[in-house]
Amino acid sequence: MPHIRTHSNCLPTENPLLMSYIGNESSYSVTTGPISTRGRHLLLELHGCERGTLVDAVALERVLRRAAELANVQVMCMCFHQFPAGGITGVLVLAESHISIHTWPEHQYAAVDFFTCGEGKPEQGIECLRAGLGAVEIQSLVVVRGAPSEFG
């Protein structure tokens, strides 16, 4: 079973953002306090990934598109670039923002950013990303974007 650690960003204590994994790795939820925000930015560190997937742009696109579908967001376009050492950087531009991935196959590691505005639910794509990349450990951080400030 994958090892999953979670973190939350630093918000005022009266409006905490919590990310929790309840039960097994397929039970993800993100809960926000009663604050109005512009979006959520899910940052994932995926360790122990399958090397073959991390160097396969077609496979990575398929995994990211499925995660976008599960998160209920619309893919507008995409771009992937493979580096000479084999790693790949890719991005799906969403109507609601973006999903990007950066892979280091030599370390069996991938970094994923999944930023959504509106009604998108990026946490719904976590299990798809974990399974699609074959990750054995996930570290995550959710950043609330556009939270109210003293400047309005």
BAKOL-341657 format. One line per 3 residues: number of its first residue (from 1); their letters; for each residue x, y, z of C-alpha. Coordinates in pm, 1 decimal. Example, Ala and Ser with C-alpha at 12.3 -4.5 7.8 and 13.67 -1.06 7.14 Angstrom:
BEGIN
1) AS) 1230.0/-450.0/780.0; 1367.0/-106.0/714.0 .
! end
This chain:
BEGIN
1) MPH) 0.0/0.0/0.0; 138.7/346.3/-87.7; 262.9/569.1/189.5 .
4) IRT) 81.3/903.7/183.0; 176.9/1217.7/377.9; -22.4/1537.2/365.4 .
7) HSN) 38.3/1899.0/455.3; -160.1/2219.4/442.6; -47.1/2571.6/371.6 .
10) CLP) -31.6/2840.5/638.5; -372.1/2998.4/667.6; -520.6/3187.7/960.1 .
13) TEN) -617.4/2935.7/1226.7; -983.9/3038.0/1211.7; -996.3/2930.1/844.2 .
16) PLL) -779.4/2619.8/816.6; -738.3/2429.2/494.5; -723.0/2059.6/559.8 .
19) MSY) -625.8/1782.2/326.9; -689.3/1437.9/459.3; -672.3/1083.1/340.0 .
22) IGN) -933.5/871.9/512.4; -917.5/493.5/499.3; -719.5/371.5/200.0 .
25) ESS) -541.4/554.5/-78.2; -858.4/588.1/-286.6; -1037.1/804.1/-27.2 .
28) YSV) -918.5/1161.1/-74.5; -1089.5/1477.8/36.9; -1008.6/1845.6/55.6 .
31) TTG) -1201.2/2059.6/300.5; -1178.6/2435.0/316.4; -1298.4/2668.1/586.9 .
34) PIS) -1567.8/2928.9/521.8; -1343.6/3154.5/312.4; -1394.4/3266.7/-45.4 .
37) TRG) -1099.1/3184.9/-270.3; -1007.1/3209.8/-637.7; -888.3/2850.7/-665.1 .
40) RHL) -695.6/2556.9/-522.9; -343.4/2458.5/-618.2; -265.8/2095.0/-547.6 .
43) LLE) 107.6/2014.9/-539.7; 206.9/1649.0/-547.9; 543.1/1482.0/-494.1 .
46) LHG) 523.9/1127.3/-632.6; 805.4/889.9/-535.4; 887.3/536.5/-646.1 .
49) CER) 723.2/587.4/-986.5; 766.2/345.0/-1276.5; 1063.9/461.2/-1484.7 .
52) GTL) 905.0/353.5/-1813.3; 603.2/575.5/-1758.3; 818.3/874.5/-1659.1 .
55) VDA) 986.4/874.7/-2003.8; 669.0/812.3/-2207.7; 499.0/1138.5/-2308.4 .
58) VAL) 198.1/956.6/-2455.3; 140.0/766.9/-2128.4; 185.0/1085.2/-1923.4 .
61) ERV) -65.3/1273.0/-2140.3; -317.2/989.8/-2098.7; -275.7/993.8/-1717.1 .
64) LRR) -307.5/1373.6/-1693.9; -613.2/1378.6/-1922.5; -783.1/1111.6/-1709.6 .
67) AAE) -703.2/1307.4/-1389.7; -853.3/1618.9/-1551.5; -1166.8/1425.8/-1644.9 .
70) LAN) -1203.3/1294.9/-1287.5; -1155.0/1649.3/-1152.5; -1432.9/1772.0/-1380.6 .
73) VQV) -1217.2/2024.0/-1568.0; -1185.0/2093.4/-1941.2; -857.0/2041.5/-2129.8 .
76) MCM) -794.7/2316.7/-2386.2; -447.9/2221.1/-2516.6; -127.6/2046.9/-2414.9 .
79) CFH) 248.0/2052.8/-2466.1; 517.6/1800.7/-2367.9; 895.3/1824.8/-2395.1 .
82) QFP) 1141.5/1540.3/-2340.4; 1492.1/1622.4/-2222.9; 1804.3/1439.0/-2347.4 .
85) AGG) 1839.5/1256.7/-2012.7; 1484.5/1120.9/-2055.0; 1281.5/1335.7/-1815.8 .
88) ITG) 968.8/1507.3/-1941.5; 794.8/1835.3/-1867.9; 434.5/1853.3/-1975.2 .
91) VLV) 137.5/2079.1/-1925.9; -233.0/2058.4/-1996.2; -388.5/2402.3/-2019.6 .
94) LAE) -734.3/2386.8/-1867.4; -1030.5/2618.5/-1905.9; -999.2/2636.5/-1524.9 .
97) SHI) -614.6/2674.8/-1511.4; -351.7/2397.2/-1562.0; -198.3/2061.7/-1474.4 .
100) SIH) 177.7/2027.1/-1514.0; 417.2/1739.4/-1461.4; 794.9/1724.7/-1437.2 .
103) TWP) 963.1/1382.4/-1429.3; 1303.4/1261.1/-1315.0; 1312.8/892.8/-1419.6 .
106) EHQ) 1660.5/846.0/-1274.5; 1509.1/919.5/-932.2; 1171.4/752.2/-998.4 .
109) YAA) 1017.0/1088.4/-908.5; 750.5/1316.6/-1055.7; 623.0/1657.5/-945.1 .
112) VDF) 265.6/1748.7/-1038.6; 90.9/2086.4/-1005.9; -286.3/2083.5/-1047.2 .
115) FTC) -435.6/2433.0/-1024.4; -809.8/2480.9/-1060.9; -1044.2/2774.8/-1035.7 .
118) GEG) -1418.7/2745.0/-1011.2; -1586.5/2412.1/-948.3; -1294.3/2182.1/-1039.0 .
121) KPE) -1194.3/1926.6/-776.8; -824.9/1843.0/-828.2; -823.1/1596.5/-536.9 .
124) QGI) -1047.2/1368.7/-744.6; -749.2/1304.9/-975.1; -494.7/1205.3/-709.0 .
127) ECL) -554.0/830.0/-718.2; -546.2/831.2/-1097.8; -209.3/1010.1/-1091.6 .
130) RAG) -70.4/773.6/-824.8; -183.5/461.2/-1007.4; -94.8/590.3/-1353.6 .
133) LGA) 260.4/672.4/-1247.8; 294.4/367.8/-1021.3; 395.2/587.2/-725.9 .
136) VEI) 457.0/415.1/-393.0; 468.8/738.5/-191.2; 283.0/1067.0/-229.9 .
139) QSL) 349.0/1393.6/-52.0; 92.1/1665.2/-106.7; 28.4/2029.7/-36.1 .
142) VVV) -284.1/2230.4/-110.5; -244.7/2604.3/-151.8; -553.6/2822.8/-144.1 .
145) RGA) -516.3/3085.8/-415.1; -670.4/3429.6/-391.3; -779.2/3408.3/-27.8 .
148) PSE) -903.1/3740.5/109.7; -639.3/3983.3/232.0; -633.6/4320.2/397.8 .
151) FG) -581.8/4474.3/51.5; -917.4/4345.4/-76.8 .
! end
